[in-house]
Amino acid sequence: MKIAEIKDLTVEELNAKLVELKKELFNLRFQHAVNQLENTHKMTEVKRDIARVMTVLNEKNA
């Protein structure tokens, strides 16, 4: 997800996206633990997306 796309979202949409990304990360970690995850780079991408969303949320709240 690009930072420009994230900045266009409202605070409510950002919060919803954050919850969605955290659920996705949980599922990826679970798949990784039981050796069903083929693309481990996906975990890194999701973590970075979470950080981007949290950064924009902090900017909008400040």
N, C-alpha and C positions, 0 to 999 in steps of 0.2 A: 504494500500500500504506500502510495506516494504522500509526502508531507503536504502537498497542495490539496490533495483530496481530503486529508484529515482536517486541514484548516477551514475547509468549507462547511464542515459539519457543525451542528449546534451542540450545546453542552449536554443536552439530553441524549442526542445521538452518539456523542463521544462516550458517555457513560455506558450506553448499551453496547457499543462496539468494544469497550474495555472488558465488559463481562463476557462477551462472546469470545474474545481473544484469550481470556484466562481459561475458559472452558476448553478451548481448542488446545492450549498448552497442556492442560491437565491430561487430556486424552492422548496427546502425543507422548507425554512422559510415561503414561500407562502402557502404551504400545511399545515404547522403547524398553521398558522393564521386562516385558514378556517376549522380547525379541521378535516383534511383528512389524517394527518400523523399518522401512527400507531406506527412506530418505531422511537422514538425521539432520540435514541442513535446514529442514522445515522448522525444527525447534528454534534454531537461531533466528530465522526470519520472523517467527511469531513473537519471540522475545523483543526483537527490535521494534516491531509494530506496537507492542504494548508500551514500550518506552516512548515512542513517538506520540501515541495517544495521550499518555500521561503528561508529557511535556506541553502539548497544546492545551490540555485541560488546565495545567498550572498557569499558563500564559493568559488564558481567558478568565481565570478566577482572580488573577492579580490585578 
